[in-house]
């Protein structure tokens, strides 16, 4: 089953939203965007459309739920705040980037809007997650488990020592 099912993605959206998303997908395909990028972009716009119709407390959101050309900065900011509350800041940042592309397409390519509602919407700040460093005792236990004269024992010990002594990433050592 393909990742991107446009009918499923636009289910429950107004004809206006579904039509624009279908046209935008065609434009993205013509630009040779990867399927995962297209999916993430289209999903962000579809989720905004659904939010406006089902969850927005704004009384004029019903009009924007029918036509993406009526979306305002306040709608986008409320959607972004809702994403942070119901999902995470990093998910909201992902949606922000997708919506920037959607409204840029509406503004520049389609000329359907005079001004992007994303113009002065700030990206959500995402907290930095610190990854704990292994304690020396744990590293010692890991190296003890590799004791032996066999190929795999020597290989594993060498890899662990390389990680510990260089701070290299898994992909960097793997590519060696």
C-alpha positions as CSV (number, residue, x, y, z in Angstrom):
1,X,0.0,0.0,0.0
2,X,1.5,3.4,-0.9
3,X,2.2,6.0,1.7
4,X,0.2,8.7,-0.1
5,X,-3.5,8.0,-0.6
6,X,-4.9,11.4,-1.6
7,X,-8.5,10.3,-1.3
8,X,-7.9,9.1,2.3
9,X,-5.9,12.2,3.1
10,X,-8.7,14.6,1.9
11,X,-11.6,12.6,3.3
12,X,-13.9,14.8,5.3
13,X,-12.5,18.0,3.9
14,X,-14.5,20.5,2.0
15,X,-14.4,20.5,-1.8
16,X,-12.4,23.7,-1.8
17,X,-9.7,22.2,0.4
18,X,-9.7,18.8,-1.4
19,X,-9.4,20.5,-4.8
20,X,-6.5,22.7,-3.7
21,X,-4.7,19.8,-2.1
22,X,-5.2,17.7,-5.3
23,X,-3.8,20.5,-7.4
24,X,-0.9,21.0,-5.0
25,X,0.0,17.3,-5.1
26,X,0.1,17.5,-8.9
27,X,2.4,20.5,-8.7
28,X,4.6,18.7,-6.1
29,X,4.8,15.6,-8.3
30,X,5.7,17.7,-11.3
31,X,8.5,19.2,-9.2
32,X,9.7,15.7,-8.5
33,X,9.3,16.0,-4.7
34,X,9.8,12.7,-2.8
35,X,6.6,10.9,-1.8
36,X,7.4,11.3,1.9
37,X,7.8,15.0,1.5
38,X,4.6,15.3,-0.4
39,X,2.8,13.3,2.2
40,X,4.1,15.4,5.1
41,X,3.2,18.7,3.3
42,X,-0.3,17.5,2.3
43,X,-1.0,16.0,5.7
44,X,-0.1,19.4,7.4
45,X,-2.6,21.2,5.2
46,X,-5.3,18.6,5.5
47,X,-4.9,18.6,9.3
48,X,-5.3,22.4,9.3
49,X,-8.5,22.1,7.3
50,X,-9.9,19.5,9.6
51,X,-8.9,21.5,12.7
52,X,-10.7,24.5,11.4
53,X,-13.9,22.5,10.8
54,X,-13.8,20.4,14.0
55,X,-11.7,21.9,16.8
56,X,-11.2,25.6,16.3
57,X,-12.9,27.8,18.9
58,X,-12.9,30.7,16.4
59,X,-16.4,31.5,15.1
60,X,-15.2,32.5,11.6
61,X,-13.2,29.2,11.3
62,X,-16.1,27.6,9.5
63,X,-15.6,29.8,6.5
64,X,-11.8,28.9,6.4
65,X,-12.7,25.3,6.8
66,X,-14.5,25.5,3.4
67,X,-11.9,27.6,1.6
68,X,-8.1,27.7,2.4
69,X,-7.9,31.1,0.9
70,X,-9.7,32.5,3.9
71,X,-7.3,31.1,6.5
72,X,-5.8,33.9,8.7
73,X,-2.7,34.2,10.8
74,X,-4.9,33.7,13.9
75,X,-6.2,30.4,12.5
76,X,-2.6,29.1,11.9
77,X,-1.4,30.2,15.3
78,X,-4.4,28.5,17.0
79,X,-3.7,25.3,15.0
80,X,-0.1,25.5,15.9
81,X,-0.9,25.9,19.7
82,X,-3.3,23.0,19.4
83,X,-0.7,20.8,17.8
84,X,1.7,21.6,20.6
85,X,-0.9,20.8,23.3
86,X,-2.2,17.6,21.6
87,X,1.0,16.2,20.1
88,X,4.4,17.9,20.5
89,X,6.4,21.0,19.7
90,X,8.5,19.1,17.1
91,X,5.2,17.9,15.4
92,X,4.0,21.5,15.4
93,X,7.3,22.6,13.8
94,X,6.9,20.0,11.1
95,X,3.3,21.2,10.4
96,X,4.5,24.8,10.3
97,X,7.1,24.0,7.6
98,X,4.5,22.2,5.5
99,X,2.0,25.0,5.8
100,X,4.6,27.5,4.8
101,X,5.0,25.6,1.5
102,X,1.2,25.3,1.0
103,X,0.5,29.0,1.4
104,X,3.6,29.9,-0.6
105,X,2.2,27.7,-3.4
106,X,-1.3,29.4,-3.0
107,X,0.4,32.9,-3.1
108,X,3.0,32.5,-5.8
109,X,2.0,29.7,-8.1
110,X,-1.8,29.8,-7.9
111,X,-2.1,33.5,-7.1
112,X,-5.2,32.6,-5.1
113,X,-4.3,34.7,-2.1
114,X,-2.8,38.2,-1.8
115,X,-0.9,37.5,1.4
116,X,0.3,34.4,3.2
117,X,-1.2,33.8,6.6
118,X,2.2,32.3,7.5
119,X,3.9,35.7,7.0
120,X,4.5,36.6,10.6
121,X,3.8,33.2,12.3
122,X,6.8,32.2,14.3
123,X,8.1,28.7,14.2
124,X,7.4,26.8,17.5
125,X,10.4,26.4,19.7
126,X,11.4,22.8,20.3
127,X,13.1,21.8,23.5
128,X,16.5,20.2,23.1
129,X,16.7,16.6,24.3
130,X,19.9,15.8,26.0
131,X,21.0,12.2,25.6
132,X,22.7,10.8,28.7
133,X,26.3,9.7,28.5
134,X,27.1,6.2,29.6
135,X,28.9,5.9,32.9
136,X,32.4,4.4,33.0
137,X,31.1,1.3,34.9
138,X,28.5,0.6,32.2
139,X,31.2,1.0,29.4
140,X,33.4,-1.4,31.4
141,X,30.6,-4.0,31.6
142,X,30.0,-3.7,27.9
143,X,33.7,-4.2,27.1
144,X,33.9,-7.2,29.5
145,X,31.1,-8.8,27.5
146,X,33.3,-8.6,24.5
147,X,36.2,-10.5,26.0
148,X,37.6,-13.2,23.9
149,X,39.9,-14.0,21.0
150,X,37.3,-14.7,18.3
151,X,36.7,-12.3,15.4
152,X,33.3,-11.0,16.6
153,X,34.7,-10.4,20.1
154,X,37.6,-8.4,18.8
155,X,35.4,-6.6,16.3
156,X,32.8,-5.6,18.9
157,X,35.5,-4.4,21.4
158,X,37.1,-2.3,18.6
159,X,33.8,-0.7,17.7
160,X,32.9,0.1,21.3
161,X,36.3,1.6,21.9
162,X,36.0,3.6,18.7
163,X,32.6,5.0,19.9
164,X,33.9,5.8,23.4
165,X,37.1,7.4,22.3
166,X,35.9,9.4,19.4
167,X,32.3,10.4,20.1
168,X,31.5,9.4,16.6
169,X,27.9,8.8,15.5
170,X,26.6,5.3,14.8
171,X,26.2,6.1,11.1
172,X,29.7,7.6,10.9
173,X,31.3,4.4,12.3
174,X,29.0,2.2,10.3
175,X,30.1,4.0,7.1
176,X,33.8,3.2,7.9
